[in-house]
């Protein structure tokens, strides 16, 4: 079984939501990149997840929001859009936090579970995970996953350890 088929099986994506979403962004030249756990998967041993976190370049954000709302079910939150499609358990979250808006500029094509997608740079992927792990408003279980993702990145790319704050490193030992 190919990686994409596996992921589609896990997410029960019978509607081709993932492909439709990526094709829509690509067809309209919207600069975006994967961040979060799937970006970590592009740089370390993959872990299965139902989530795909993306960020859109600020110059394309309004256009992207309009296109997504016209083609999918969308729930808007203060710092994100959750995008849904019937007959798919894939959960796509578009981050609208301004800290991420320049990530697409440094993104590079990488494979994520069988698809080549723009992925935040290794350093940006780590930074996103650091911010998430330090966010006291996030659920504890989410912060624990962020710590595990940081550990996966450091194990695969040891030079990153120097970029991780001591308060996080102390939790990884």
Secondary structure, 3 states (H helix, E strand, C coil): CCHHHHHHHHCCCCCCHHHHHHHHHHHCCCCEEEEHHHHHHHHCCCCCCCEEEEEECHHHHHHHHHHHHHHCEEEEECCEEEEECCCCCCEEEEECCHHHCCHHHHCEEEEECCEEEEECCHHHHHHHHHHHHHCCCCCHHHHHHHHHHHHHHHHHCHHHHHHCCHHHHHHHC
